[in-house]
Amino acid sequence: MRQKHISALGAYGFHRVAYTEWGDPANPRVLVCVHGLSRTGRDFDLVAKALADGWRVVCPDMPGRGDSEWLVVKASYVLPTYLSVCAALIARLDVEQVDWLGTSMGGMIGMSLAALPGSPIRRLILNDIGPFLPATGLTRISSAVGSDPQFATLTDAEAYLRQAMATFGITRDEDWRHVAETSTRPAAGGGLRLHYDPTIAAASIPPTIEDISFWPVWDQIRCPTLTLRGEDSDILTKDTAAEMTQRGPKSALVEFPGCGHAPALFEPEQIAVVKDWLGQP
């Protein structure tokens, strides 16, 4: 694993964006993995390790998360900022095309990029996200994002994350410890805090939460697409996932039992689905 960064240009100046990179840096076959709303690129460590023999795997921390710089103007935590970051990152990688794996917010970014003319996305994998977001699921997420809990120990942080991420389908103790280690940072007054700017919620989640639909974006996507769905997801409903197989890019669909929003992609069987699908000609 190599840790790198770029300087991305936003509406109010440049900001530092960190990313981890796995595999041969000269490999032209690149997989970009982008995390969910309050997560970091380290969520993809197990995927990256498994695929690094065939891909150059790049996992950015979106602004305000992980090791990336927090934005001074909090209203900048919006989709156009993330699209600009990802365009700059792809340019830095010096490749013509990339494969894309996006969890939740990372999938929304991927869909938006893939729908644009001349998109560099060759193959698109969406992890528990689609072009229709029900208000019920968004309300649940909004209640969890934006808090700034403090923890005396890593064990305390792990206990909090086990509850907050109960729907991710994580089963092994060592995986929960990895999540705790990569999801926290030292707090100013001692102890630990979560590894993201809690103000991301102010721009990301509207005051009045309603269903969100962007089917016209979906219908513009032309690249091969795979949708992964947690069987109990409240963000990607079964009906939406089924409709995604019938319109736009007519996505392939795989459901994972034992999890909701969003599958952690820690299980070997889940990683194998990603690897096998990307391996298709």
Buried (B, 14 or more C-beta within 10 A) or exposed (E): EEEBBBEBEBEEEEBBBBBBBBBEEEBEBBBBBBBBBBBBBBBBBBBBBBBBEBBBBBBBBBBBBBBBBBBEEBEBBBEEBBBBBBBBBBEBBEBEBBBBBBBBBBBBBBBBBBBBEEBBBBBBBBBBBBBBBBEEBBEBBBEEBBEEBBBEEBEBBBBBBBEBBEBBBBEEEEBBBBBBBBBBEEBEEEBBBBBBBBBBBBBBBEEEBEEEBBBEBBEBBBBBBBBBBBEBBBBBBEEBBEBBBEEBBEBBBBBBEEBBBBBBBBBEEBBEBBBEBBEEE
